[in-house]
Amino acid sequence: MTSSRTCARPEARLPKPQAFPTRTQVLEIRVGPPSDALDRFEAAWNRRAEGQPVRTLSVLTLPTLAQLVKTLSPARWALLEALRRAGPLSIYGLAKRLRRNYKNVHTDVTQLAALGVVARGSDNRVLVPWEVLRAEWAL
């Protein structure tokens, strides 16, 4: 699992979205090899060297479609939808809202936070900082 800013460090997190975004905050989720992140870095480096503007991308790359489906399971997708609608919540409040076991919600939030799909606020509440999650994979 890599992001456009992490190369191949699976423990690294995606950059935090701006507090007051000027455009829609999009997390692109792709299926592909870790080298894709290096290709994006090289392309950005070349654009910068040529004096062209470089657009910041927030990309999470997962190695297989199976990993994508596991990462964004139906239960986790429902968690993301509920959290996006409600705004920042404690894990307890989120578990209660979803009518799910606290431990399972905690596990899901921890894994999604490690990937940068959800974020923790300074008050330890969790939130979905993205307005759009866009998944893409090649056959």
Sequence and secondary structure as in RCSB ss.txt:
>XXXX:A:sequence
MTSSRTCARPEARLPKPQAFPTRTQVLEIRVGPPSDALDRFEAAWNRRAEGQPVRTLSVLTLPTLAQLVKTLSPA
RWALLEALRRAGPLSIYGLAKRLRRNYKNVHTDVTQLAALGVVARGSDNRVLVPWEVLRAEWAL
>XXXX:A:secstr
 EETTTTT TT       SS SS  EEEEEES THHHHHHHHHHHHHHHTT       EEEES HHHHHHHT HH
HHHHHHHHHHH SB HHHHHHHHT  HHHHHHHHHHHHHHTSSEE TTS EE   SEEEEEE  
